Amino acid sequence: MEVISIINNENYLEEYIRLCCLEWGKPKTEEEMHLYIENKKNKIKKEDKVISVLGLINNDTLLGFISLFKYDGDERQDLTPWYATMYVRKEYRGKGYSKILHDAILNEAHKLGYNKVYLKTDLVNYYEKFGAKYIEQLNNGEKLYYFELNNML
């Protein structure tokens, strides 16, 4: 099992986009999905919103992924970077893989020179177990947290 960057890996990048759309997007026909994936791949490669996308791979299977964005939504664009798209496939949940992805993205952010990483979520008592510190409630009802990176190796 390994954590890899998937932005420049065409197969994993397409799978990442498809899974993000299925988890957080609107339903699409297969034709709409194909167009969506092609547009999103081009956008990811041309824009600078996405800092990093890491995938947890086992025997060429993408078990899950996590991203680091420069911004996430319209509120608090004064903060950067943002911890985003934490996802583990249902059949692999409960095995500690989200912790592996969490640690990997924070290490990535630290290597890139960031002191904090921000997160917005509507999950209750989930990210606190990873050390997230509450900041405030956003206008959309989500809670804003941060992870401190200064104590990392």
C-alpha positions, 0 to 999 in steps of 0.5 A: 500500500502506498500514497501517491500524487495522482494529478499527473496519473491519467487513470487515477485522476479520472477515477478521482474526478468520477468519485468526487462527482458521485459523492458530492456532485449532481447525478449525470448520465454516462455521456455527461460524466465523460464530458464532466471528467474531461473538462475537470481534468483540463481545469485541474491541470490549467488552474491553480486551485488544486495544490495536491491530490494524494491517492491511497493505492493498493495493488493498482486499486484506488482505495481513497484520496484527499486533496489540498486546495488553495481555496474552498468555497466563497467564504474565507478566501483569506485562508489557505490552503484547504484540506478537501475531498477526504474520501475512502471507498465504502468497502475499505472504510473502518480500516484506518485509511482515512488516518493514512490520507490525513497524515499524508496531506498534512505532511505534504502541506508542511513540506510545501511550507504551510503552518496551518491547513483549513477545513470546512465540514458539516460532520460532527466530531469527526475531524476533532479526533485528528486534532482539528481546532474549531474556529467558527461557523460559516454562513452556509452552516459548516464549521471551520477548523484548522490543523496546526503543522508547526510540530510536524517533523 
